[in-house]
């Protein structure tokens, strides 16, 4: 953190640069609970301090008007009404008006120790000022740019490159230092700029800056020459420099050798309810018992003509009280977008850390989950890790989990889920037949451990790990507890893959879809990476980087990955592991800074 002294010195520089005329922009730094503020870098004593009230930074109204040099007008016809820009306050009536809208005084301010305070952001909005609050330093920063006769001055766009000639695939380092004469924030627009260039020739990089009033700078350009001398290919550049979450071209993925990891499946029961996926009527979708610990996964779409809800009922089969503990749960509903259903419910499931409990009396049935109403065509996705806890000294006994789709017309406005009438309604519903394309069933091994040694991966080489193809990665086997037939879990949706990578130092991991659109998550050392950040991955020749373990303090010989195939996405997928070749010796020796190709911004904060 640069600290308050740096910020104050910077504002003092601004005060000198802008001058002290009436038209100068006013920059105010206001430490909370201090009777001293800094106007354009100059200390000013105040009659009242800034305050922090219920998490909001509050400024004394009269002192703020004085510092910013704006008029504080009385409102005619009121005993204590005051107007500042688009804000009016009436302390005696405990009312205010903000941009013509009447609100209670407490929404925008309060009276403390006889002083009228207004929230800093409300003041900024009423005056068109830029306001920010630094919670670490407990400082309010307010910037008010004046209206200049004839319009504000143009901002100035400026940047430089680290040199003027580059080789093919060599990082282009840019230092940008644009500014606005009136201190307004800027938005930048680049043209012709690439992180690196892969064809020889002369390139023009251009920049324009637009300030908060919409004034646009004159274009500023720099010409560079790219020599016909190789440095890095597009793939090698991506592996070394692109950030995690970025995609890059690689048309050779399907030709890379296939890894043969050590595999061990561990007992962890999975109840999987995905058939019929599009549910045509109210009924029982799937039902089976869990003993000890297990996972429930459901994915269904309302195919009825009206609104409906998905209910998961937990029924104790024991003569003793038991507790059903929900260790992790993630769910998404009310959307027709399959990628959202799968990815968001998976993220919520993986990030869930607060266990919840459902106390079950002997033979009692209680709702474990009830979806919001689903319009026709909308779906729900749920993942939950469960544990049954028995009284001390007793082994846990099975709990029956039943998944229903209920049209809301059958439920009423406020159903009593534990009442005999409601339970009788559930028992009267038909067991729905599965469809021909999706799976339901109980699978005894929902945890698959893989161990892969990357020590034999040569520099410049790559290796792919196939997940969910049913052959190189065998499908989990189970049975449909309702129809009593054996089933195979195509794609292994709902399984957790815990993958240990040995000798992973100097490698990069990338995710490549293969079966169709994919949107999910992978964890690397406990840190979640979205696949992708938004939208879906579709092309297998555009893999997404999910870890880079090349250099720096985080370099590790062993990496732990956790992957759960996302519902609504297509399997199989490839996890591709690369070991980049060495950098050209000349650059490695002469340009140690080339490992940081990002823009270095010199613009004042």
N, C-alpha and C positions, 0 to 999 in steps of 0.2 A: 504494500500500500504506500502511495507516495506521501500521504500525510497532509494534515492541515497547513503546516508552514509552506509546503510546496504550492498548495492551492492558493494560499493568500499571496504568495510572491507572484504567481501567475496572474492573479487578478490585478495586482499592482501594475504589472507590465501592461495589461489591457487598458488600465486607466490612463497610463501615459500614452499608449498608442492611439487611444480613442480621443484623447484630449478631455478637458473638463468643461467644454462648452455645453450650452443647453441641449444641443442635438446629440451629445454623446450617449451611447447605450449605457444603461445602468446595470451594474453587476453587484448583487448583494449576497454576501456570505453571512449567514446568521446562525451562530452556534446556539443550540437549545439550552435554556436555563442561563443564558448569559445576557447581561445588559450592555454588551458591546457587540456591534456588527461591523462589517467591513464593506464600504461602498467604493467600488472600483479600486480596491486594495487599500483604502484609507480607513483607519479605525474611527468609528462614530459611536458616541455614548448614547444610550437609549433610556427612556423613562420606564420601560417595561420589557422583560425578557421574552424570548420565544418559549413556548411550552410544548410538551408532548402530552396530549390528552387522549386517552383510550386508543393509543396507537397512531393518532393523527398529529402531524406537526401543525401547531397553531401560532399565528403571528398577531401582535397587537395592531389593530386596524389603523389607528392614527399614526403610529410610528412608521408603519409600512408605507402609507401615503406620503409621509414626509421624506422617507429615504428614496422612494422612486420618483419623487417630484411630480406627483399627479394630484389633481384636485379632489378633496373630500367634501362633497356638497350636502347641505341639509335637504331633506325631502320636505317640500312645502306641505303644511297642513298636518304635520305629525310632531309630537313633542321631542322625539329623540331619533327620528329616522335619518339615516345617512346613506349616501349614494357614492359608490366608487366604481367607475366604469359600468359594467353590466350587473353589478351587485348592489342591492338595497337591503339594509338591515334595520329592524325595528325592535330594539332590545326590550322596551316596555311591553310590547305585544307578544314577545317571544316568537316573532315571525321574520321571514326574510324573503326576498325575491331574487332569483338568480336567472338572468337572461329572460326576464318576464314571467318566470314560473314561480308561484308561491310555494314556499316550503317552510317547515318549522325552523326556528333559529338553530336548534341543536344539530340540524343536518349540515350547516355551514359554519357554525361558530358557537361561542358561549361567552358568558361574562365571568371573569375570574378576578377576585380582589378589586372589584370596581372598574376593571379594564375590559373593554370589548375586544375579544379575540375572534379571528376568522381563520378557517383552515387554509393552509398555504396553497393547496391545489385549487380551492374555490377562488382565491384571490388571483392566482395565475390565469384561470379560465376567464374571469371577468375583465382582465386587463389585456389579454393576449400575450402574457408573459410566459417564459419558459421556467418551469419549477421542477426541482428534483430534491430528494432527501436522501442523505447518506446515513443509514442506520448505524454503521460501524463508527463513524466519527460524530454522529448526532449533529449534523449540520444541514441547514436548509440553504440551497443555492437558487437564487431567483435572478433571471436575466430579462430586462425589458428593453427592447429596441425601439427607438423613437420613429415617428413617421417623418420622413425627410421630405421637404418640399420638392415636388417633381419626381417623387419615387425614391426608393432606397437605392443605394449604390450596388453595383454588380459584385457578386462574389468572384473570387479568383481561383482558377484551377491550376494546380502545379503538382508535378511529380518528376521523378528521375529513375532511370534504370541503373543497375550497378555497372554496366558497361554497354558498349554499342555493337559488339559482335559476339555471336553465340554459335555453338555447334548444335547439331541435330539432337533434340531431346535434352538440352542443357537448361536447367532452371533459370528463369528470368526473374531477378529480384527487383521489386519495385518499392521505392520509398515515396509515399504520397504526403504532400504538405499543403493542401488547399486551405483557403481561409475566407472568411467573410468580413469586410471592413466594419460592419455593424455588429459583429459578434453573433450572428444568427446561425443556428445549426444548418448543416449542409447535407444534401443527398447527392451522391456521386453516380455518374454514368460513364462506363468505359466502352470504348470501341476498339476492335482489333487486338484486344489483349488476351494472351494465352499464358498459361503457366510455363509452357515450353512449346517450341515449334519443331515440327518433324518434316518439313520440306524446306529446301534452301530458297533464299530470296530476300527481298527487302520488305519489311513490315512496318506499318505505321500504327502506333498505339495512341489513342486519343482519349481525352478526359474532359467532361463538363461537370460543373458543380451548380446545383440549384439550392437557393436558400429557402427558409421557411415562408417567405412571402412570394415564392414562385419566380424570383429573378434568377436568370440563367447566365452563367459566366461565358466568356469567349472560349471557344475550344482551345485546348492546349495539346500539342502532339509531340511525340518523340519517334524518330525513325531508328530502327535497329536492323542489322544485317545478320541473317542466318546462313552460316557457311555450309558447304557440302562436305562436312566432316562429321562422322557419327560420334555420338556420345552415349545416349540411351535410346532404346526403342520405346514406343508408347507403353508396352507392357512393363518393361523394366522401370520406366519413369514412374508409372502408377504404383508399382510395388514399393518403391522407395519413398515416394513423396505424397501420394494422395492420402487424404484423411480417412479414418475409419468411417464407414457408411457411404463411401463413394464407389461408383462402378467404373469399370475400365474394359476395353476390348481385349478378348482372348478367344480366338476361334479354334484353339487347339485342345480345349478342355477334355473333350470326349476321347482324345488320343492319349491322354496321360495314363500311366500305370495305375491300376486299382489297388488300393491298400487292402491288406488282409490283417485286420486288428485282432488281438485277443478279445474274445467275447465271453461274457458271463451273464446269464439272465438270473435275476433274483426274485424270490416270491414277493409279490405285491399285487393284490387282486384289483382288477380294473373292471368296473361295470360300464359298458359302452352302449349308449342308446342313440342310434342315428338312423333307425329304419322302422317305420317309414319316415324318411326325412321330411317330405312334404305331407303333412298329416291331414287326411280328408275329413275326419270327424272326431268327436270326443271319444276317448277310450284310453285303455292302458297301453303304454308304449313299450315299457320294459320293466321287469321285476326280478330281483334276486337278492340274496342275503350277503352281508359282509360280516366277517368275524375277525376281530383284532384290528387291523389297519387295511385301508384300501382307498381306491380312487373312483370317483364317479365322473363320467364325461357324457354330456348330452348335447345334441345339435339337432334342432327341429325347426321347421317352417310351418306357419299356420296356413293350411290349405283349405280351411272351412270358409263358408261365405261371409261370416261375421267375425267379430273380435273373439279372441280365445286366450287362455293362459296355460302355461306349463307349470305343473305342480309336482314336487318331489315329496313323497310321504315316507317318513321313517317310522317303522313299527317294531316295537320290542317283541322278541320271541322268547324272552326270559321271564321266569317267575320272580326275579329279583330286580331292584332298580339298577339302571345302567345310565351311563352318560355317553352321548355321542359327541365327540369333540371334533370340531371343524378346524383343521390345522391351516389349510390354505383354501381360498375360494376366489374364483374370478368368473364374472358373468357379464354378458352384453345382450341387450334385447332391443326391440323396436327399430330395427333397421333391415333393409333388404340387401345391404352390401355384404357379401360373404367375407371379403377380406377384413372388414371391420369386425364382424362377429368373431372371426378366428383370432386375429392379432390382438385386439384390445382385451378380450377375455383372457388370453394367454398372458399378456403383460400384467393384468390385474391379479391373476392367479400366482404368477411367479413373485410379484412384489408383496403379496399378502403376508403379513407377519404377526397378526394379532389373532390368536386362536379364539374361537367362540364355542360355546357348549350348549347342548340340548339335553336336558334331564328327562329320561324316559322312565316312567313308572312301569311295573310289570304289565305286560301285554298292551301297553299304551301306544297309540299312533298319533304322531304330531307332524305338522308340515316342516320340512327342512328347508325348502325353497319354493317361492311362488314368483313367477315372472310377472312383470307388468303386462297389461293387456296388449296383445299383438294383433295388429290389423291384418287382414288377409294379405298374404305374401311376405309378411315380416317374420323374422326368425329370432331364435334365442340360442346362445352358446353358453354352456356352464362347465367348469372344471372345479372339482373339490377333492381335497385330500382329507380323509376321515379316519378317526381312531375311536374304537369302542373301549371305554374304561369301565370295568366292573368294580363292585365294592371290594375293599381291601381283603385279600386272602382268597378271592374267587377269580377264576378265569373268565374272560369276557365271552358272552354268548352271542349268537348271530343277531343282527338287526336287519330287517327286511326293508329294502329301498324300492319304492314303486314310483315310476314316472308316468304321469298322466298328461294328456291335453284335454282341457275343459273349455268348452264354449261358455262365454260369460253369461249367456242367457240361462244356463243351468245353475249358476252359482249364486245369483242374487247379489245384492249390494254389499252385504257384510256377512259372509258365511261363517258359521261356527265350525272350524275344521275338526274339532274334537267331538262334535255332537254325533249321536247315533244316526241321525237323519243324513248328515253329510257323508259319514263313513258308509252308510247304506247306499247312497248315490254312487260313490266310487265303486263299491262292489258290484253294482248293477251294470257298470259300463263294460262294453266288450273289450277283449284283448285284440288289438289291431294286428293285422298280418304285416310282416315286413315287406318292403318293396324289393325289386330285383337288383338294385344298383348299390345299396348301402348295407351296412353291417350293424347288427346288435348282438350282444353276447357278453359273457363273463370270461375274462382272461386271467390266468393265475400269475403271470409274470409281466408286470408293467414297468419293471426297472431293468434296463439293459446297460451293462457296463462294458465299455470298449477301451482298450489300451493300445496305443499306436506309437511306435518308436520312429522318430524322424531322423535318427542319426545317420541313416544311409542315404538321405536325400542330398544329392550333389549340388554344388552351386550352379544356378541356372536351371535346376530341375524342378519338377512338380509331381505331386501325388494326389489322387482323389479318393475320398472316402464316400462310398455310396450309401445312402440312407433311404429306406422305404421302397425298395424295388421288389421285395419278395423273394429274391434269389440270392444275390450277394449279401443282402441284409434280410434274413428270413422273416416271414410274417409270423406274428404271435398267433398261437393256436389256443382255442377255447371252445365254449359251447353256448348255445342259445338256451337259457334256463326255461324259457317259455315253450319252445317247440322241441327241446331236448335233442337238438342236432348239433354236430360239430361245425365250428365256423373258424375261418382264418381272418385275421385283422389286416386287410389290405392297406398298405401305407403305414401301418403301425401308429395310427393316430392315437394320442393319449398315452403312449409310452414315454418314459423319461430316458433319454440317452445321457449317461454321464461318461464323458470321453476324457481320458488322460493322455496328454501328448508328452512323450519323453524326448529329450534332446531337441527341444523346440526353440532354443536360442538361435537367432538369425533367420527366422521363418516369418512368413506372412500367411494368414488364413483368409480365404474368400469363399463366398457362398454362391452357388450356381443352381438356379432352378432347372428342372429337366422335364417334369411331367406336365407343366402348365403354369398358370399364374400362381405366385406364392407371396404371402404376406405374413410374417411371423416374427419370432424373437430367438436370439441365441445369447446365452450368458458366457462370458469369458472371465474366469476368476471372480465370479459373483457380480460382474458388471454387465448389465443388459444392453444388447445392441439390437435395434430394430432392423428388420429385413423386409422392406427398406423403411426409411424414416417416414415416408408417405407414399401412397399408391401401392403398386405391386411390382414384383420382379417377374419378368416374363421370358427374357432371352437367355439361353444357356451360354451364349458367347459374350455376355456382359456381366461377369461376376461382381459381387459386392464385397469389399474388404471388411472383415469383422474383427480382425486383430492384426497388429504389426508388432513383432517382437525382435526388432533388428538391433537397437542400441538404446542407450539411456539408462536411467536408474531402475526402470521397471523390467529390465531384461531378466528372463527366467528360463531355466533349463526345462522346467515342467509347467505345463499349462493345464488347467481344468476347465472343460467346456460342459455346459448343460444345454440340451436341446430337446424340445417337445414339439413334434410336428403339429402345425397349426390347423385347427378345424377350418374347413372352407377353402383350404389351399390344396394344391396338387402335389403329389409325390410321384416318383422319387426326386431327390435332390442330391447334389454333390457338395461336399466340403472339400475344397481344394487347398493344398498346402504347398507353398512355394518357398524355395531358398534362393533369393536373388544372388546374381553374380557380383563380384567385386566391382566397385567404382573404378573408372579409368584412373590410373595412377597419377596422372598430371593434375586432375581436379582434386583428387583426394589429398594431394600434397599442397597445392597452391590455394585452394578455396575451401577452408574448413567451414565457412559460413554457408556453403551451398546446401547444407542439410535443412535449411530453413527458408524455403522459397516463398513463404507468405509475405504479403505486403507489410512493410514496416511503416506505420502511420506516425507522422510527425505533427499532425494537426493538434493544436492546443485543445485540452479537454473542455 
